[in-house]
Amino acid sequence: MSLKFEIINPLQFEGWDELILQTHGYFFFHSSAWAKVLYDSYNYTPLYFTLIDGNKLLVLIPLMEVNSFLTGRRGVALPFSDYCDPILSERIKKEEIFNYIINYGEKAQWKYFELKAGEKLFKDIKPSAIFCRHVLNLSKSVDLVFSKFRDSTKRNIKKAIREGVKVKIYNSLESIKEYYRLHCITRKTHGLPPQPFCFFRNIYDKIISKNLGFVVLASYNGKKIAGNVYFHIQKKAYYKYGAMDKKYQHLRASNLVMWEAIQWFTKNGYESLCLGRTEPENKGLLQFKNGWGTEQKVIEYYKFNLNNKNRFIKDDFFIGSGIKKVTSHLPIPILKIIGSLFYKHFG
């Protein structure tokens, strides 16, 4: 093969996004905007393993090097991305690019490198973790999209309207601040610390302010009670974060928030909306996402152990229910401190 693999930093590569958008299988997390968010928030090192033929991208496995005294040095594709499919041309053998990454990782003293694939990547390898994703195929007709919703989803949308819930699309820094307030409430309910605000500030600076995403907020009697954050690139949209104040759950504001975004994407010619990653055991969230007429697919994570080339390792990091029960009683300011200290180590 005359072409050579290159390690590229998309933040320094002129025309990176144009190259991505010309490539089959592109998605938002391949973009330079997302790389900027990760780099500016946590100072991860971008290492995008590529093979480029002229102006055609044949191979892309985007990694960020996470170097932590708590969790070690490793390559992750990509931190805080629900999935990030490698782009692999059929002209190139998988073994060639993976051997190249293995050699790099060994020299860099990585513990492992992790891939997050939204499609089946290896036939005979058991993944380290499995999740679900839901993709809504959009049509040109809002009415047709609505007709495919589950009856209970339609009822919840109508209930929120009937109860007087108002929704609006925003792209302001103030809307991110308001969403973050709700995000902290939701994370506390789940017994988890929130990401530090600087992460969401970077989402605003690099994504929302550049017209690559927006915030949808729902209000009731003048108070913001639910919100979602969406990203989009070309014709593909992504639901990234959602939050609500559980005191108002009976109003079904989250349904109306999602419906507002779906209408916007449909009217503006988008082809699909991905509703993100869901743990298989989270039956309530699975039921919510299945109610939108989505297609449920599989996300498979693979951790390749560089201390033993013949072995993929199981994802052994989780937060137990006992710990979540304790942290759910901590005040939000304490949870914010925990998040600001530890998230960068677990990308």
VENLIN-V954542 format. One line per field, one symbol per residue. ss: DSSP state (A for helix, B for strand, O for the rest). burial: + if it has 9 or more other ideal C-beta (glycine too) atoms within 8 Angstrom, else -. A space follows every 50 residues. Layout:
BEGIN
ss=???
burial=???
END
This chain:
BEGIN
ss=OOOOOBBBOOOOOOOAAAAAAOOOOOOAAAOAAAAAAAAAAAOOBBBBBB BBBOOBBBBBBBBBBBBBOOOBBBBBBOOOOOOOOOBBOOOOOAAAAAAA AAAAAAAOOOOBBBBBBOOOOOOOOOOOBBBBBBBBBOOOOAAAAAAOOO AAAAAAAAAAAAOOOBBBBBOOAAAAAAAAAAAAAAAAAOOOOOOOAAAA AAAAAAOAAAOOBBBBBBBBOOBBBBBBBBBBBOOBBBBBBBBBOAAAAA AOAAAAAAAAAAAAAAAOOOOBBBBBBBBOOOAAAAAAAAOOOOBBBBBB BBBBBOOOOOOBBOOOOOOOAAAAAAAOOOOAAAAAAAAAAAAAAOO
burial=----+-+++++-+--++-+++-+--+++++++++++++++++-+-+++++ ++----++++++++++-+----+++++++-+++++++----+---+++-+ ++-+++-+-+-+++++++--------++--++++++-+-----+++--++ --++-++-++--+-+-+-+++---++-+++++++++++--++++++--++ ++++-++++--+++++++++---++++++++++--+++++-+++---+-- ++++++++++++++++---+-+++++++------++--++++-+-++-++ ++++++-----++-+-------++++++-+-+--++-+++-++++-+
END
